Amino acid sequence: FANLPMTYEGYGSRIGVEVGAKLDWCDYFFLHYLPQVLKDENKWPCLPVSCRKVISEYGEKMVKLSRRLIKILSIGLGLNEDYVHKSFGGDGESSACLRVNFYPKCPQPDLTLGLSPHSDPGGITILLPDTDISGLQIRRGNNWLTVNPIPNAFIVNIGDQIQVLSNAIYKSVEHRVIVNSNKERLSLAFFYNPGGRALIKPADELVTKDCPALYSPMTFSEYRSFIRTKGPSGKSQIESH
């Protein structure tokens, strides 16, 4: 189940980081859901026997929820309700994937982080947190605020591509994860993203003389390549776009 150097799919730890960098206190299991061509069920655990069925059903429901959310985001910008959906590549090109995060107990939690500060590079992230223990923190100004999970509720994060499309009307969320010395923690992050070939740029309707385009056009694949060698680095990747 180990992931390969050229793909995230499977089991591993920190993604896209320079040799010798400090690793996060976290393991992940990463699975593609959309587009179908990227979905490799050989990487999906076959035990327990219900696993593949549950993941498939969860992915289907989460895609429907994601598309409802990006419709709301489009309307909130004063655009056609399908603007973000079409910009992401529509039904055939939009991508979706699941990352299961495992944060083991850490004997010295003050010396490391579960996940270093970063904003998600894609569209939106729907997080199902561990309700027994908090760990997610978001940056507000110079402060880190702990997000206390609510049972049976998702946490939704805006990603960098929505910030670009909205010309920074919506801003991606810089966040990190702290670890705990007494308890392990598990979370499920579902990412709904543009297709790799989708050219993402500020919506024409949101660009004016007084509010020029803040970002140059870039495909999502180009953007991922742009940030992959950096590793998590706050919001510097979107700010240097």
Beta strands, then each sheet from edge to edge (+ up, - down):
strand 1: 10-12
strand 2: 27-34
strand 3: 95-103
strand 4: 115-118
strand 5: 124-128
strand 6: 136-140
strand 7: 143-146
strand 8: 155-158
strand 9: 175-177
strand 10: 185-193
strand 11: 199-200
strand 12: 218-219
sheet 1: 1+ 2- 3+ 10- 5+ 8-
sheet 2: 4+ 9- 6+ 7-
sheet 3: 11+ 12-
end
